[in-house]
Amino acid sequence: MFDYTNKVGIITGGVGRLGKTFAQALSEKGNKVYLFDIADSCDFQSENIIYRKIDISNETEVFNEIDIISKENKIDFLVNNAALQITNSFENMKIEDFRKSIDINLTAAYICIKAVSKYMIENKEGNIVNIGSMYGIVSADPNIYGNSGLNSPDAYAASKAGLIHLTKYLAVNLTKYNIRVNSISPAGVFNNQPSDFMEKYLPKVPMGRMMDKEELIGPLLFLLSSASSYVTGHNLIVDGGLTII
């Protein structure tokens, strides 16, 4: 039921910490994974992990690349993981930076879905998972972040909220093609954050710790596997309980 092997799919933001974690986990299970990112290179390519330098906000680049992949393989899944987080406060956020955040976090995800769904519709099968955020559900507490430089900005929150609702909308409209669309909204992932930040953040989390990036593998595999065959339009919150209090 939880098996998810011999599939072909795309992960955006594939060279980042989460993208790499997802790609390696799926590859180890025998899947072929194409990574889209704007990094100059990828140091963990393998027979089953193929890197493509793609600006996912560029519609032409995305559609052209997905056309190429579709000729080589059926596209079974898409994981919209790419994200831009410009950590300015509302008072210091430039309109151009707000637009750029929406372009990468929401519009680019929509572009990728449009390009991939064309082939999923033809095949009457597909699985799309969008990576949201707990801050697409609740507001970040400014008392936690202060001047740490780790702030979760308004543009990020707005884009992730939009992505979560887009997930629900598309789930309803694509189900007739046997395409499921879900999202995962994680809380903070541990990355050696400063101790003063941890002292403010951890008391907000019922489980009392930050997430290890590997703890998102299970939720992703669940949504991509037949174990979730009756799940669509769902936003799976993985936050140690932070958003429930």
TIDO-290714 format. One line per 3 residues: for each residue x, y, z of N, C-alpha, C. Coordinates in steps of 0.02 Angstrom, whole numbers. Layout:
<nodes>
X,Y,Z,X,Y,Z,X,Y,Z | ...
</nodes>
This chain:
<nodes>
41,-61,0,0,0,0,43,63,0 | 98,62,38,141,121,42,197,120,-9 | 196,70,-52,248,65,-102,240,120,-155
296,151,-172,294,201,-225,359,194,-265 | 359,149,-313,418,134,-351,404,137,-426 | 459,142,-464,456,141,-537,413,196,-566
413,253,-533,377,312,-558,427,363,-584 | 400,411,-621,441,465,-649,409,531,-629 | 450,577,-603,420,640,-583,470,697,-579
445,754,-559,483,816,-558,478,847,-488 | 535,871,-464,537,909,-402,566,978,-417 | 529,1030,-402,557,1097,-412,595,1117,-348
642,1163,-357,685,1180,-300,724,1118,-278 | 743,1078,-327,770,1011,-314,839,1009,-284 | 877,1064,-287,945,1063,-261,948,1087,-189
894,1116,-163,892,1140,-95,890,1083,-44 | 890,1100,21,892,1050,74,833,1002,69 | 773,1028,63,714,984,60,711,948,-8
726,984,-61,724,953,-128,772,895,-132 | 832,903,-106,881,849,-106,857,790,-65 | 828,804,-7,802,751,37,747,712,2
701,748,-30,646,715,-67,674,673,-125 | 719,703,-163,745,670,-223,781,605,-204 | 823,608,-153,860,548,-134,814,493,-107
763,513,-69,716,464,-42,678,430,-99 | 654,468,-147,616,440,-203,660,398,-248 | 722,422,-258,769,385,-300,786,317,-270
796,316,-204,813,254,-170,758,202,-176 | 697,224,-189,641,178,-198,630,160,-271 | 678,178,-313,675,157,-382,639,203,-429
628,264,-408,595,313,-451,646,355,-489 | 625,381,-546,666,427,-585,642,497,-571 | 688,540,-548,669,606,-525,707,659,-565
670,705,-594,700,763,-627,697,822,-580 | 754,855,-571,758,912,-526,760,977,-566 | 715,1023,-550,717,1090,-580,743,1138,-528
793,1178,-547,820,1227,-500,860,1278,-542 | 877,1334,-510,917,1384,-545,991,1381,-525 | 1009,1332,-482,1079,1324,-463,1120,1306,-524
1184,1323,-523,1228,1310,-580,1242,1236,-589 | 1238,1198,-533,1253,1127,-538,1219,1089,-482 | 1221,1023,-487,1193,979,-436,1244,924,-423
1265,918,-360,1320,871,-344,1296,803,-321 | 1231,788,-329,1207,723,-308,1167,689,-364 | 1184,704,-426,1150,670,-481,1169,596,-483
1125,557,-510,1137,485,-517,1098,460,-577 | 1095,395,-584,1057,367,-640,984,386,-635 | 958,392,-574,888,407,-564,874,479,-543
925,520,-536,916,590,-518,948,632,-573 | 907,668,-611,930,706,-669,917,780,-656 | 970,819,-661,963,891,-647,952,931,-711
906,978,-707,893,1025,-761,893,1096,-733 | 937,1137,-758,938,1207,-737,881,1243,-771 | 829,1260,-732,768,1289,-759,746,1345,-714
727,1401,-744,694,1455,-707,619,1441,-711 | 591,1416,-657,521,1394,-659,471,1452,-665 | 495,1513,-659,450,1570,-671,447,1588,-745
490,1554,-785,491,1565,-857,448,1512,-891 | 390,1533,-914,341,1486,-941,369,1446,-1000 | 406,1479,-1044,433,1446,-1103,482,1391,-1083
527,1407,-1037,576,1357,-1014,542,1296,-985 | 493,1308,-942,459,1253,-908,422,1209,-959 | 383,1238,-1002,344,1198,-1050,390,1160,-1097
444,1191,-1120,490,1157,-1164,523,1097,-1131 | 545,1106,-1068,578,1051,-1033,531,994,-1018 | 470,1011,-998,422,958,-982,400,921,-1046
399,956,-1103,386,923,-1167,440,870,-1180 | 502,888,-1167,558,842,-1178,552,782,-1132 | 539,794,-1068,533,739,-1020,476,692,-1039
421,721,-1061,362,681,-1078,375,634,-1136 | 420,653,-1180,437,609,-1237,481,551,-1214 | 517,560,-1159,560,507,-1133,522,460,-1086
479,490,-1047,445,452,-994,375,480,-981 | 332,438,-956,269,462,-929,284,501,-865 | 250,557,-854,260,596,-793,207,577,-743
228,545,-689,181,520,-639,167,571,-583 | 217,611,-565,208,657,-509,247,722,-517 | 223,771,-482,255,837,-478,255,857,-404
313,877,-380,319,905,-313,341,978,-320 | 296,1024,-305,312,1095,-309,343,1116,-242 | 410,1117,-241,447,1129,-180,485,1195,-181
497,1223,-239,536,1285,-244,503,1342,-206 | 545,1382,-172,518,1438,-134,570,1493,-127 | 545,1554,-125,587,1612,-113,563,1645,-49
610,1660,-4,591,1691,59,637,1752,71 | 611,1811,54,646,1874,66,627,1898,135 | 673,1898,182,655,1905,253,652,1978,275
620,2020,237,610,2089,258,545,2096,297 | 543,2144,342,481,2159,377,433,2193,329 | 370,2198,350,320,2232,308,343,2303,293
371,2337,343,391,2407,335,447,2414,283 | 488,2361,276,545,2365,231,537,2323,167 | 481,2291,160,470,2249,101,456,2294,40
494,2284,-12,483,2320,-75,429,2285,-115 | 390,2326,-150,337,2297,-191,366,2248,-242 | 423,2265,-270,454,2221,-320,474,2153,-290
494,2154,-225,512,2091,-192,449,2051,-175 | 395,2085,-158,331,2051,-147,310,2015,-211 | 312,2051,-267,293,2022,-331,338,1962,-349
402,1969,-336,449,1915,-352,433,1853,-311 | 416,1863,-247,399,1806,-204,336,1771,-230 | 286,1809,-248,225,1780,-275,240,1743,-341
283,1772,-382,301,1741,-446,333,1672,-436 | 379,1667,-388,414,1603,-377,372,1554,-338 | 342,1577,-284,308,1531,-238,238,1510,-260
206,1551,-301,138,1535,-321,130,1530,-397 | 148,1584,-433,138,1583,-505,180,1529,-539 | 243,1521,-517,286,1470,-547,260,1400,-534
232,1389,-474,201,1324,-459,142,1312,-506 | 104,1364,-519,47,1358,-565,71,1342,-635 | 125,1374,-657,153,1360,-723,173,1286,-728
207,1261,-677,229,1191,-678,169,1144,-679 | 117,1160,-641,57,1118,-641,23,1119,-709 | 19,1178,-740,-12,1182,-806,26,1139,-857
93,1143,-854,133,1106,-902,129,1031,-892 | 132,1009,-829,132,938,-813,62,908,-821 | 11,945,-801,-57,917,-802,-80,901,-873
-52,935,-922,-70,919,-992,-59,845,-1006 | -3,818,-983,13,748,-995,-22,702,-946 | -33,725,-885,-71,686,-837,-143,677,-860
-171,730,-889,-239,726,-915,-243,676,-972 | -193,677,-1016,-192,628,-1072,-188,557,-1046 | -150,547,-993,-139,479,-965,-193,459,-915
-237,507,-898,-290,495,-849,-261,470,-782 | -206,501,-762,-175,482,-699,-121,533,-681 | -115,550,-617,-62,595,-595,-68,612,-522
-14,638,-496,-11,654,-425,31,718,-416 | 1,767,-386,35,832,-376,36,847,-301 | 95,863,-276,102,883,-205,136,951,-204
101,999,-173,128,1067,-165,155,1074,-94 | 214,1103,-87,242,1114,-21,222,1183,3 | 176,1184,50,152,1247,79,194,1267,138
162,1291,190,197,1312,251,145,1323,305 | 165,1313,367,120,1330,422,101,1404,420 | 146,1445,390,132,1517,386,86,1534,328
64,1483,292,8,1492,247,-58,1480,282 | -54,1461,346,-113,1446,387,-121,1495,444 | -65,1509,479,-66,1555,535,-11,1608,524
-17,1663,561,33,1715,555,95,1698,595 | 152,1718,570,214,1712,609,210,1760,668 | 236,1739,725,239,1780,785,301,1823,782
294,1890,774,354,1932,768,397,1931,831 | 368,1913,888,406,1911,950,458,1855,949 | 446,1804,908,495,1749,902,555,1771,862
544,1808,809,597,1822,761,638,1883,776 | 606,1936,800,643,1997,816,686,2019,758 | 751,2030,771,798,2051,719,845,1994,700
820,1932,705,862,1874,693,882,1865,620 | 845,1896,575,858,1885,504,824,1822,478 | 788,1787,522,753,1725,503,679,1738,492
660,1801,492,589,1819,489,552,1786,432 | 489,1768,445,446,1743,393,405,1801,366 | 417,1823,305,388,1885,279,316,1878,254
284,1936,246,215,1938,223,207,1907,154 | 254,1918,110,249,1892,42,251,1816,42 | 292,1787,84,296,1714,90,230,1686,116
203,1718,168,140,1696,197,83,1699,145 | 79,1755,109,26,1763,60,32,1711,4 | 94,1699,-19,104,1652,-74,88,1580,-52
107,1562,9,93,1494,33,19,1484,46 | -15,1535,72,-87,1531,81,-121,1521,14 | -98,1558,-36,-125,1550,-103,-113,1481,-131
-54,1453,-119,-37,1387,-144,-81,1333,-112 | -93,1341,-47,-136,1293,-12,-207,1294,-41 | -233,1354,-54,-301,1357,-81,-303,1336,-154
-250,1350,-191,-246,1326,-260,-248,1249,-261 | -215,1219,-212,-216,1146,-205,-288,1121,-201 | -328,1152,-159,-397,1131,-150,-438,1141,-213
-428,1198,-245,-465,1212,-306,-449,1161,-361 | -385,1149,-371,-365,1103,-425,-385,1031,-409 | -385,1013,-344,-406,946,-326,-477,932,-350
-520,982,-341,-590,975,-363,-594,971,-439 | -556,1011,-473,-563,1017,-545,-524,965,-585 | -475,932,-554,-436,882,-590,-453,811,-572
-496,802,-523,-512,734,-502,-546,694,-557 | -580,726,-603,-612,690,-659,-561,658,-705 | -498,680,-700,-445,650,-740,-403,601,-699
-426,583,-639,-390,539,-595,-323,570,-573 | -324,635,-565,-265,671,-540,-279,694,-469 | -237,675,-422,-244,698,-353,-197,756,-341
-221,805,-302,-181,864,-285,-186,876,-210 | -129,874,-176,-126,885,-104,-68,932,-88 | -65,954,-26,-9,996,-5,16,973,64
78,990,78,109,978,143,130,1046,170 | 110,1060,232,130,1123,263,174,1110,323 | 239,1115,314,285,1102,369,295,1163,414
317,1149,475,341,1202,520,416,1210,509 | 449,1243,556,520,1256,548,562,1192,547 | 608,1189,500,654,1133,494,720,1153,526
746,1109,568,808,1125,603,866,1134,555 | 903,1189,563,960,1204,520,1012,1244,560 | 1026,1221,620,1075,1254,664,1057,1327,677
993,1340,690,971,1408,706,1004,1432,771 | 1012,1497,780,1043,1524,840,1004,1506,903 | 1039,1499,958,1007,1478,1021,955,1527,1045
966,1593,1035,916,1641,1059,850,1634,1020 | 855,1616,956,794,1603,917,760,1540,943 | 799,1488,955,771,1424,979,735,1433,1045
762,1475,1089,732,1486,1154,663,1517,1149 | 651,1556,1097,586,1588,1087,539,1544,1047 | 567,1506,1000,526,1465,955,500,1401,988
544,1365,1022,526,1298,1047,468,1297,1096 | 461,1347,1140,403,1346,1185,336,1350,1149 | 336,1372,1087,275,1375,1047,255,1307,1018
302,1259,1020,291,1194,988,275,1142,1041 | 215,1113,1041,198,1062,1091,249,1005,1095 | 278,985,1039,327,931,1040,395,954,1064
404,1020,1071,464,1047,1103,528,1045,1062 | 522,1036,997,582,1035,955,565,1056,884 | 616,1070,845,606,1083,774,606,1017,736
584,1021,675,580,961,632,647,945,601 | 663,881,596,718,858,554,691,851,483 | 731,870,434,707,871,364,683,802,342
713,749,369,694,681,350,622,664,372 | 596,703,419,528,690,443,474,710,393 | 494,742,338,447,758,285,443,703,232
489,655,235,489,602,185,426,559,191 | 410,539,252,351,498,263,287,530,237 | 272,593,256,213,627,230,212,630,154
270,643,123,272,647,50,258,579,19 | 290,526,45,279,459,17,207,438,27 | 177,457,83,106,441,94,62,472,40
73,536,26,31,570,-23,44,547,-94 | 104,523,-107,120,499,-175,100,426,-185 | 89,389,-131,75,317,-137,0,303,-138
-16,240,-151,-86,219,-152,-116,217,-82 | -74,225,-30,-100,228,38,-147,288,47 | -138,338,5,-181,398,8,-227,403,-52
-247,346,-79,-285,346,-142,-352,382,-138 | -378,391,-77,-442,427,-69,-431,496,-38 | -371,521,-44,-353,586,-15,-337,635,-72
-376,688,-76,-360,742,-124,-386,808,-95 | -351,861,-112,-370,927,-85,-351,936,-13 | -309,892,14,-292,894,85,-227,932,95
-224,971,149,-163,1005,169,-137,970,232 | -86,930,223,-58,891,278,-9,935,318 | -29,952,379,11,997,421,60,955,461
125,971,455,178,935,490,217,986,531 | 192,998,592,217,1056,629,230,1044,703 | 229,980,724,240,966,795,186,995,840
130,1014,810,74,1040,848,72,1116,854 | 118,1150,821,124,1223,830,60,1260,812 | 26,1240,760,-32,1279,737,-97,1263,774
-94,1216,823,-156,1198,857,-165,1235,924 | -116,1276,943,-123,1314,1005,-115,1388,993
</nodes>
